[in-house]
Amino acid sequence: MLPLWLIAGYLALLIGLGILSSRFFKGDSADFFVVSRSVGPFLLLMSIFGTTMTGFAMVGSTGKAYTSGIGVYGLMASWSGLIHSAVFFLVGIRLWAAGKRYGYVTQCEYFRERFESPALGYLLFPILVLLVIPYLLVGVISAGKFLQATTAGMFPEAFRLTLPNGNPHPLSGGVPPWLGSLVICLIVLSYVFFGGLRGAVWANTFQTLVFMSAGAVAFWLISTRLGGLREAAQAVAESEIGRPRLAREGLIGHGQFFSYFLVPLSVGMFPHLFQHWLTARSAKSFRLTVIAHPIFIAIVWVPCILIGLWATAHLGPNASPNAVLGRMVSSLVHSPVLTGIVAAGVLAAIMSSLDSQFMCLGTMFTNDVVLRLAGRDRFTDRQKILLARGFILLVVAVTYGLAVYLKDSAQVFDLGVWCFSGFASLFPLVFAAVYWRRVTKAGALASVASAAAVWLVLFRQDILAPAGQGGDGELLVFGLMPVAIIFAVSAVTLVVVSLLTRPPSPETVARFFPEKEARQRVSAEPVPAP
């Protein structure tokens, strides 16, 4: 029971952190939504990294390595380390500058004015919300599954499970996923309610420090229990299901591997990450994030991938991918204190994304729907905050219900990939918005609509497709990940339609490209005669 008490203590600390952050609340909506744009380099790094490291990274990557092998690291982590920092530098800083200059707090506000199109904002809002919901499911399902595996055997009478042959289930006595997920949702909800985005930033910083430290401890303990790195790898090489997963090729095709590089572009369109960018105090605050983010990714992903590989020999076949990390911790980390610390670290990684996602949805609903339709002057700052909290409650309830329904059918990694693929397919829109003055309203609308349509078709086909069409049952199109097709359709549609339609007004171009306009005016001025 000691690990459970340590987890409970960690969760209580988060609630306390939320209460403490609320004491710094300035009382206005700008402070609640974007922390008055006052976050410095260290907090920005911790909050952004914590937000991007979800159950997808911790629980999902371990389970995916268990099923698909060592190539999973190259599949996501190596691409992410390079591409995330590039997106932060090339896109994030420019969006921060526009947000600070014009007071934006959501993506839809920016795109609505950049493309002179209220319709684009209304089109993007439901798409972004529907893409964030699977992202939330990744975290909620991961939390429930991990808690069940970690607490297995602690409540033998209350939560008894049996196998079809009548023997005790390996997870018997563990906190059931429906209860674990509910507790996590309520804890995250509490400190977001108390502290707004400041509460999320502070919690993310604390959680990032916790899960990186706990991850290092878990990796060392598990490798030690398995006899060391060499012995653990040797056991995998000698196991029937582990040996193929050490191969460089076979389980993941070339086209599948290289098309995965598009998936990390999703960070350019994450609404919760956009909101975190807007919290920066200055452009210099991004410098530490751009440099340190790839290093942090390696620190987190390498241990997770190796633990997933070692699980092939230790757990054998037929283990649930979502429960691999929890079972490895509970079966190999025999110290109750260390088990509790490691479990708290994994939950920290999961919860550090949930808070920002819940927060961004409340912000979007308030600013992009209610205030847009009813008028900004109709509500006080207090009423705006209450509206955001109300929508957050609704989203949490829907997400929790879906997580309970899908807990036994959704693999965290695959669900996350589809979510990221949707965001990545919208990346041409944001890249063109900050770099291409000729991109048009019609091009933007056509790009978003075409990406959404193709995503829905392929997502439906993947759900109904028989296992074995691709690596580990993943849908492949001409040997490529679906994101490659969706991204290409989105980009081509954006360019072609923009070139065939009327360009944006000179006023809009001058507003969003002031530096270029200034340079053109200087170059157009006549040179005085000598």
Secondary structure, DSSP 8 states (H G I E B T S, - for coil): -HHHHHHHHHHHHHHHHHHHHHTT--SSHHHHHHGGG-B-HHHHHHHHHHHH--HIIIIIHHHHHHHH-THHIIIIIIHHHHHHHHHIIIIIHHHHHHHHHHT--SHHHHHHHHTT-HHHHHHHHHHHHHHHHHHHHHHHHHHHHHHHHHTTTSSTTTT--B-TTSSB-TTTTS--HHHHHHHHHHHHHHHHHHHHHHHHHHHHHHHHHHHHHHHHHHHHHHHHHTTSHHHHHHHHHHSTTTGGGG-SSSSS-HHHHHHGGGGGGGGGT-HHHHHHHTTBSSGGGHHHHHHHHHHHHHHHHHHHHHHHHHHHHHT-TT--GGGHHHHHHHHH---HHHHHHHHHHHHHHHHHHHHHHHHHHHHHIIIIIIHHHH-GGGS-HHHHHHHHHHHHHHHHHHHHHHHHHHTTT--HHHHHHHHHHHHHHTHHHHHHHHH-TT--HHHHHHHHHHHHHHHHHHHHHHHHS-TTSSGGG---BTTB-HHHHHHHHHHHHHHHHHHHS----HHHHHHH-HHHHHHHHHHHS-----
